[in-house]
């Protein structure tokens, strides 16, 4: 007996296969980095494999962490961590959003790799509608970390 499926069912199955492949590829890509020494790791997605991420963080000097996605992540004490996100616990967060500008708040003192101290402050950023606020916070975190 031959079964047939309509185009919608076919596309749905195709998407499910793609997601499985992407998930496997993503884990494989992360797996390939566990033995690489990193200066700075930017973690802008949720962690699915805590043990693997722990190994990667042990090999990183600095971690820039999206706290909204990884609130419960346990990170290494040997790693310098700068957190960002909308969480009130984040080192860098958003304090105000308007149509064409946002205010980013550095809530805690950050020490750069070159021993410069970045004091708590608000930073006004002009934005367009298509800009990602998380990416802006990452840039501020990296700028603070590598400040001379």
VMD Tcl script that draws the C-alpha trace (Angstrom):
set ca {
  {0.00 0.00 0.00}
  {1.41 3.32 -1.04}
  {0.98 6.32 1.25}
  {0.96 9.83 -0.02}
  {1.48 13.08 1.79}
  {0.54 16.55 0.81}
  {3.02 19.37 0.28}
  {2.40 20.83 3.74}
  {3.21 17.52 5.46}
  {6.30 17.12 3.30}
  {7.58 20.60 4.16}
  {6.87 20.02 7.83}
  {8.94 16.80 7.83}
  {11.71 18.55 5.92}
  {11.85 21.32 8.54}
  {11.99 18.77 11.38}
  {14.95 17.03 9.69}
  {16.72 20.38 9.21}
  {16.26 21.24 12.89}
  {17.71 17.87 13.95}
  {20.69 18.35 11.67}
  {21.24 21.93 12.86}
  {21.05 20.82 16.50}
  {23.59 18.03 15.87}
  {25.85 20.40 13.91}
  {25.64 23.01 16.65}
  {26.64 20.49 19.33}
  {29.38 19.17 17.08}
  {30.72 22.69 16.47}
  {30.80 23.39 20.20}
  {32.40 19.99 20.84}
  {35.21 20.92 18.42}
  {36.09 24.01 20.47}
  {36.40 22.43 23.91}
  {40.20 22.04 23.72}
  {40.95 25.45 22.21}
  {42.39 28.17 24.46}
  {40.29 31.32 24.12}
  {41.08 34.88 25.11}
  {37.41 35.85 25.24}
  {34.24 33.81 24.85}
  {30.97 35.63 24.05}
  {28.02 33.48 25.03}
  {24.88 34.90 23.41}
  {22.67 31.85 23.48}
  {21.47 29.37 26.04}
  {23.75 26.54 27.03}
  {22.38 23.05 26.54}
  {25.39 21.02 27.64}
  {26.67 22.40 30.97}
  {29.57 19.96 31.20}
  {30.87 20.83 27.75}
  {30.50 24.57 28.39}
  {32.39 24.16 31.66}
  {35.33 22.65 29.75}
  {35.25 25.49 27.23}
  {35.11 28.13 29.98}
  {38.09 26.57 31.76}
  {40.08 27.35 28.61}
  {38.83 30.97 28.42}
  {40.33 33.98 30.16}
  {37.21 36.12 29.75}
  {33.52 35.34 29.43}
  {30.90 37.78 28.17}
  {27.65 36.16 29.21}
  {24.02 36.81 28.25}
  {22.49 36.47 31.70}
  {18.94 36.43 30.32}
  {19.66 33.11 28.59}
  {22.07 31.62 31.15}
  {20.93 32.76 34.57}
  {21.81 29.44 36.22}
  {25.05 28.74 34.38}
  {27.92 27.88 36.71}
  {31.12 29.46 35.46}
  {34.73 29.12 36.47}
  {36.23 31.46 39.09}
  {39.40 31.65 37.01}
  {37.40 33.25 34.21}
  {36.74 37.02 34.23}
  {32.98 37.37 33.64}
  {31.05 40.35 32.31}
  {27.31 39.71 32.20}
  {24.77 41.56 30.09}
  {21.04 41.45 29.49}
  {17.79 42.82 30.83}
  {18.30 41.12 34.21}
  {18.87 43.50 37.11}
  {21.83 41.29 38.09}
  {23.65 41.96 34.80}
  {26.82 44.07 34.77}
  {25.56 45.76 31.60}
  {21.84 46.29 31.07}
  {19.32 48.51 29.31}
  {17.91 51.35 31.39}
  {15.78 53.10 28.76}
  {14.54 52.46 25.22}
  {13.14 55.08 22.86}
  {12.46 55.08 19.11}
  {15.89 56.27 18.04}
  {18.06 55.84 21.15}
  {18.66 53.58 24.10}
  {20.48 54.07 27.38}
  {22.81 51.23 28.33}
  {23.75 51.10 32.00}
  {27.09 49.75 33.20}
  {25.88 48.80 36.70}
  {29.09 47.47 38.21}
  {32.74 48.41 38.00}
  {34.51 46.52 35.22}
  {38.28 46.05 35.17}
  {39.74 45.86 31.68}
  {42.49 43.46 30.64}
  {44.85 46.46 30.74}
  {43.89 47.34 34.34}
  {41.71 50.29 33.38}
  {38.70 50.66 35.66}
  {35.35 51.29 33.97}
  {33.08 52.96 36.51}
  {29.29 52.53 36.58}
  {27.74 54.86 34.02}
  {25.00 55.27 31.43}
  {25.85 55.23 27.74}
  {23.51 56.80 25.20}
  {23.40 54.92 21.90}
  {21.61 56.11 18.77}
  {19.85 53.16 17.15}
  {17.78 52.11 14.17}
  {14.77 49.85 14.42}
  {16.66 46.90 12.92}
  {19.50 46.96 15.50}
  {19.78 44.18 18.08}
  {20.05 45.53 21.64}
  {21.96 42.44 22.80}
  {24.62 43.05 20.15}
  {24.99 46.63 21.38}
  {25.51 45.37 24.94}
  {28.12 42.89 23.65}
  {30.03 45.71 21.93}
  {30.00 47.74 25.15}
  {31.20 44.71 27.13}
  {34.03 44.06 24.66}
  {34.96 47.75 24.60}
  {35.10 47.77 28.40}
  {37.11 44.55 28.54}
  {39.69 45.74 26.00}
  {39.78 49.39 27.15}
  {43.26 50.84 27.29}
}
mol new
graphics top color blue
foreach p $ca { graphics top sphere $p radius 0.5 }
foreach p [lrange $ca 0 end-1] q [lrange $ca 1 end] { graphics top cylinder $p $q radius 0.2 }
display resetview
